[in-house]
């Protein structure tokens, strides 16, 4: 029965290990909703007063709202709503949608689309980024290929939540009006805007019905190029038509000419891929990389697709590093056990509890929906040392009876009965140390919850192994006392050498203990000094949310002077890039 139970632990753990998603950190859902609204060509002040203010007034009435921040730029507003951690994100989304409907009557009527909202996790950034460039095609054409082919193909991959676009250049026609020409003809800007709307329509025209045939009337009412706008008539003055070409300059351009993206000095469009909550980052990145050759085959040869960010590389490296540390810790633990027990059979018994405990913990992690990440693997690394404690205590007590002359089977029965309650108390008390972490609040509590539960699972699995597998193996593998250590000359030499070393260590400890008891005041003073030093050093230590890590990447932001033009800012940005390019490490 014990063997079957251990096999069940191993099989369930292996299934859980290969099924666990691999990510950098645990999934922590922050109730955050981002609302975006656009009003082309409106300045930041207009966006703040006419768009952001009405929306914020409605959002402030939502229950459970912890913080609200808005960013207003040319033609766009973004409002970030952060709710309390105990607020259900789906219920909050419904309240935000109702607030948007209530604020719609206060928003400008010429907004091209209503404000949109989406649930986001601010701790989740893009796991994969692709930059699309071309040395010959205009950026608007590159953007069209990026959105129609690359973006749609990646969005269908399992595990991809959404694809964001940076530096997009949607094609558009811009009419640059001449105020003098408008004043000379008595035409206002509102008339020009009305003429644009009336000239650019895409409506059903109707059909022609005959005795035996019917034909759909198709009219090209949608204008997409500047050459199609120039001859359009705005109004008549003195019997002569006034066209767009008469009152300004009509050019082919992009929707937002004050937006640009560069990659290695070449204009480009960047696509950022965000994963779904709980998705395996490495699996998603592997699927995207597998789809890239087929995507490249659909693009013109003049378009280059470069991978500019792959977070799975750092995740693979960090997880692999923690796994290596876990193996090293396991080897060291087994080595220390062998150094003190000095027999292979006795070392094997507590050592076999280590892989069974670690592998069995993966089954519990899978049942709780956890990830294979840095924190969960760190929890396993920390518990490598003490998951064998229960087995060692059980083994030592059984060995005590064997050395007293009992046969191994009877010693296993007697020793396990004596120590079973002690093993239970050790397991419960060790797990109780991490119970406060389970009830920690805030973001830190949510982040460390998986860490604490993983350790508790490992502790309980080790307790079960210690009271079942360890006594059974002792009854089968431990040899009677008269057969130990003297079967071969080599084993006897190692035993005598290690015994002498341990006796010397025991004598040194005894001398230090006698000295400590003879100088109690000094020892007590050192203890008090250590408490004071701990408090002082704790206050002096720098504090941070997570340790710093090296991802081989730096992100920098540049800010221009107030009122700087877009062209001048672009020139400064290009100069900053040139300075960075002079560093051979980049």
N, C-alpha and C positions, 0 to 999 in steps of 0.2 A: 504493500500500500504506500509506503514511504517513497519508494522508487517511482511509482505512478504519479504521486503528488508532485515530486520534483520534476518529472517529465512534463507534467501539465504546466508548471511554472515556466520551464524552458520553452515549450512550444508557444504558449501564450505570449511570453516575452519576446521571442523572435518575431512572431507575427506583428506585435505592437511596434517593435523597432523598425521593421521595414515598412510599416504603415504610417509612422509618425512624420508629419511635415517638418522640414528642416528650415529654420529661420534664424535670424540673428538674435532676436529677443522674443519673449513671450508676447502673445496677442493680448493687447490691452486696449479695449474699446473706450475711447473718450467720446462722450456725447457731444459731438461737434457738428454743426451744420453751417455750410457756406452758401450764401446767396449772392448771385451775380446778376447785374443789370447793366444794360448798354444803351447809350444814346449817342450815336456817331456825331463827332465834331463838337460836342459840348465840352467846355472847359471844366477843370476840376471843381471850381467854385459852384458852377451850375449843377454838376452832378451831386455835390454835397447838399445843396439847398433844395433842389427839386426832386431828387431821387432818393438819396440816402436818408435825409431827415424824415420824410413820411414813412419810410420803411422802418426806421429805428423807433419811431413813435409807436407803431403797432407791435414791434417785437418786444418792446419793454414791458408789455402787458402779459407776456407769456410767463407762466409759473415755472419756477426752477431754473430760470436763466441766471447763470453765474457771472458771465462777462460778455460784452458785445463790443467789437471793434470794427471800424470801417476804413477802407482805403479808397480814395477817389482820385482817379487820373483822367486824362483826356478821353472822354467817350465811354468810360467804364467805372462801375462801382462794385466793390466787393465787401460784403459784410460777413464777419465771422461770429457765430453765436456759440458760446461755450456754456453747456449746461452742467448742473451738478452731477457728480458721478453716480448718484442713485436715481437719476432721471432716465427713464426708458427712452432710447433714441428714436424708436418708431413713433411713440406717442408725441415726442417733441417735434418730429417732422410733420405730423398732422397739424399741430398748433401753428407751426411756421407757415404751412400751406394756407391755413385759414387766415393768418395775419397778412399774407400776400394778397389774398382775395379782398380783404377789407381795405388794404392800402391802394388797390389798383385804380380807384376813382380819383386819388390824389396825385397820381403819377402823370408825367407829360403824355399827351395823346400821340405824339409823333415817335414814341419808342418803337423800334422795328419789331421787337419781340418782348413778351412779358418777362419779368424777372424769373430766374430759375434758381433752384436750390438742389443741393446734394449733400448726403451724409458723408463725412470724411473723417479720417483719423489723422490729426496733425502730426503724430509721431511717425506716420508712414510716408516716406518719400518714394520717388520713382525707383523701382528695382532694376530698370533697364531703360537706356536711352539710345535712340538712333538719330543721327544727324544726316540729312539728305542735302547734297550740294550738287552744283553743276557749273563748270567753267564757261559754258556757252549759252544755256537756256536762261531766260529771265526767271527771277525768283517766284513770280506768280505761277509760272508753269511748273516749277519744282514743287511748290506748295500744293498744286492741284494733284500731281501724282502722289505726293505724300499722303494727302487726305483720302483720295479715292481708292488707292491701291494698298499702300502700306498700312494706314490706320485701320481700314476695314478688315484687312486680313489678320492683323494682330488682335483686334478686338474680339474675334471669334474664337481665339485660343482659350482653352479651359484654364481657369484660374486668373484670367485678366479681368480686372474690374473696369478700368477705363484707360483711355490713351489721351494724354494732354499734349497740346501743340504749343510750342514756343517759337516766336519769330515768324508766325504765319503771315502770308502775303496773299490774301484773297484778291483776285482781280476786280477792279472797279474803274469806272469812268469819272473823272474829276472835271468840274466846270469852274474855272477860275474867272470870276466876274470882274469886269472893268467898271468901276463906279461912274466914271465920266460917261461911258457909253450908255449905261442905264439911265443916268440923269438926262442925257440929251434926247432920249426916246421916251422918257416918262414911264419907264417900266420899273416896278419894284421887285425886290428879291422874292416876295411871296408869289408874284406872277411867274417868275422863273421856276420856282419849286413846283407850282401847280402844273406848269408846262412839262416839266420832267416827268411827273407822275402820269399825266395824260398821254405822253408820247411813249412811255414804257409800260405796256400792259400785256398781260398774258391771260386772256379770257377766251372762253368758248364763243365762237362766231356763229355757229348754227350749221344747218345742212340744207341741201336742195333735194326735194322729192319729185320724182317723175313717175310716169305710168309704170315703168318697169325697173328703173334704177334709182338709186339714191347716192348722193355724194356729200361728204363732209367738207365744209368750208374751212380751209386752213389759212390763217393770216399770221404773218410774221410780225407780231406786235411787240416783241421783247427785243430791246436794243442792248447789245453787249460790248460794242466798240465805240470809240470816240468818233470815228468817221461816220457812224450811223446817226450820231446826235447832232453833228454840226449843221446839216441842212434842215433840221426840224424847225417848224415855225412856232414862235412864242406868241406873237401878236402882230397886228397890222397897224402901221402908222403912215398916214397920208396915202393910203391905198397900197402901200408897199409892205411886204412881209418882213418881219424882224426875226432873224434866225439866231440860233445859239452861237454860231460863228461870228455874228455881228456884235455881240455884247461881251465877249470874253474869249478865253483860250480853253478849248476842250481837249483833254489828253487822256490817254490810257495810263492808269496808275493802279494803286492798290487801296483797299479800304482804309487802312491806317498807315500813312506814309511815315509816321514817326515811330516806327517799330522795325527793328532789324535784328538779325542774328548772324553771327559769324562763327566759322569753324576753321581754324588754321588759316585765317585771313581770307576765306572764301565765304560769301553770303550763303546761308543755309537755313533750313527749317529743322527743328529738333522735335522728336516725338518722345514723350516720357510715358512709360508703361507703369501703371499701378496695379498691384495684385489684389485679389479679393481677400477679405479677412479669413484667416485660417488656411489659406492656400500655401502650398509648398513653394517657397521662393526658387529653390534650385530646379524643381520640376518645371515651373513656369518659364524660367530662363532657358532651360534646355529645349522646351517646346518652341519658344520664339526663335532660338538659333537654328533649330531644325527647319523652320518655315522660311528663314531668310533666303536660302538659295532659290526657292520657288518664287519669292517676291521679287528678287533681283532680276529674274528671267522675264518678268512682265514689264520692266522699266526700260526706257531707252538707254543705249550704251553710254550716253553722255551724262547720265545721272549716277552719282556715286553715293553709296549707302555705307556709313561708318558707324560702328558701335562705339559710343562715347562714354557709356557708363554701364557697368555690370556689377551690381552689388552682390551677386552670387559668388564672385571671386573672393571677396573678403569674408563672406559667410563660410564658404568652403574652407578657407585657410584657418579661420578662428575655430570652427567646429573640429577640424582635423587636429589643431593644436591641443584643444581640450581633450580629445580622444587619446592623443598620444600621452598627455599628462595622466589620464586615467589609467592607461596601461602601465606606465612607469610606477604610479602609486601602487597598483596591484602587485607588481613584481617586488617592490620594496617591502610591502607588507608580508608577502610570502617568505621573502628572505629573512626578515626579522623573526618570523615564527619559526623557521627552520633553525635559526641561530640559537634559539632558546630551547626548543623541543629536541633538536639534534637527531631526530629519526625521520625518515622519509614518510613512513606510514602515518605517524602522528602529525606531521606537517600537512599531509594531503587532506586530512579530515577538516580542519578549519579553513584551509585554502579553497576547497571545493565549494564552501558556502559563499565565497566571494562572487564568483561568476553567476551562480544561481540567483543570488540576491540582486545583483545588478541587472541581469537579464529579466528576472521576474518583475523588477520595478518598471521596465518598459511597458509591460502589460497594464499596470495601473495608470501610467501616464497616458496610454492610448485610451483607456476607459474614461479618463477625465478630459480628454480632448486637448492635451498639452502638445507642445512642440519639442523637437530636438534642437535646443538652442544653447547659447552660452550659459544661461543661468541654470537650466535643468542639468546640463552636463557638469557644471561646477558643483551642483548639489551632489551628484553621484561621486565626483572626485573627493569631496569632503567626507562623504560617508564611507569611502573605501576603508578608512582606518578603523571605524568603530562598528561596522556591520559584522566584523569577525570577532568582536569582543565576546559576544554571547557564546559563539562556538568555542572560543578558547577557554572561557570559564567552565563550560560544560565538559570539555576535553580534560582540563586540569583536574576537575573533581573526579572524573572517572579514572584518570591515571593514578590518582591518589589511592583508590581502592585496588587497582591492579598492582601497584608497587607494594601494597600491604599483603599481597598474596592471593587475592581473589582472581577467579578466571575472568576473562574479558566480558563474557556474556552477563554474568552475575554482577560484575562491576558496573556495566552499562545500566542495568536495571536499578541498582542501588544508587549510583551516582546521579542519574537523571531524576530520580524521585526526590533526592535531597535538594537539588539545585533548580528544579523546575520553577518554583515560586520566585526564586532570585532572578532567573532569566526574565520572567514576566515583569517583575518590578523594574529591572534594568531597561527593558524595552519601553515600558510605559513612561518611566521618568525621562528617558532620552528623547522620546517623542514629545513629551510635555514642554521641553525647552523651546520647541519651534511653534507651539500653539499661539503665543503672542503675535508671531509674524502673520499667522492666518487671519487675525482680527485687526491688523493694521489698516487704517483708512487712507484715503487719498490715492494719488497716483503711485507712490512708492509701495503702498500696501498691495495694490493690484499687480504691480510688477513683480514683487517678491512672493506673491501667493503661490505661484507655480514652483518656485524654489523650495519653499517650506513643505508643500504637499509632497514633492518628490522625495525629500529626505525622510518624511514620516512614512511614506510607502516603503522605502528601502529598509527602514528600521523594523517595521512590522514583518516584512518578508524575512529579514534575518532572524527575527525571533522565532518565526515558524520553523525555519530551517534548523535552528539550534536545538529545538526540543524534539525534532523528528529525525532529521537526517544524521545529525552528529552522533546521537547515542547509537543509532543503527550501525553506522560505519565503525564506531568504536567496538561494538560487539563482534564485528567481522574482521577488522583489520589490525586491532591492537593485539600484540603478542604477549604471552605471559611474561612475567618479570624475569624468569630464569633464561629466557631466550633473547633478551634485549641486550644490545651493545657489545656482546662478546662473540658474535657469530664469525667475525673476521677480524684480523689484526688491524686493518685500516680503520674500520669503524670503531674499534676500541681505542685507537690512538686519537682519533678526532674527538671521541667522547671524553677521554681523559684530559685532552688539551682544553676543550671548551668548559669542562667542569672546573678545571683549575682557574680559568679566566673568570667564570661566574662567581667562584668563591672569593677571588680577589676583589671583584666588584662588590660583592656582599660585604666583605670586610671594610672596604672604603666607605660604603654607605653607613655601616655601623659606627665607624669612627666619627663621620660627619654628624650623625644623629646624636652621639654622646656629646660632641662639642656644642651642638645647638641647644641641647638641654641644659648644659652647664652655663650658657650665656643667653638666657632667656630674654633678658631686657634688650640686648643687642639685636636679637632676631626679631623681637616684637617691634623695635624701632625701625628696622629695615622694612618690615611689613607695612608700617604706617607711612614710611617715606615712599614706598612703591604706590600706595593709594593716592598720596598727594601728587606724585609725579604723573600718575595715570590721568588724574583730573586736569592737571595743567597742560599736559601734552594733548589731551583730547580737545581742549579749547583752542590750542595753538594749531592743530592740524587743519589744513585746507579742506573745505567741504565741496562736494560736487554730487550731482545726481547719479552719474555713471562714470566709470573710469574712462580716461582718454584712450583712444585707440588710433593706430596708424593705418589709414586706408589708402595711402599713397595718392591722396587727392586733397586739393585745397580749393575752397570756394571763397571768392572775394567779391565785394560790392563797391562800386564807385558812385559817388554822389557829386553832382555838379552844383555850381553856384545858382542861387535863386534867379530865375529869369533867363537862364542860358538857352540858346536856341538848340534845336535838335541837331543841326549840322555841326555846330561847334562842339556839342557833347559827343557826337560821333567821332569828331577829329581827336578829342581828348581820349576817348575810349581806344581808338586805333593806336595812339601813342603809348597808352598804358600796355596794350597788347604787345607792341613792338619791344618795350622795355622787358616784359616778361619773356619774350622769345629769345632775348639775349642770354638768358640763363640756360646753359647746356643741359641741366638736369630735367628740363621740361621737354 
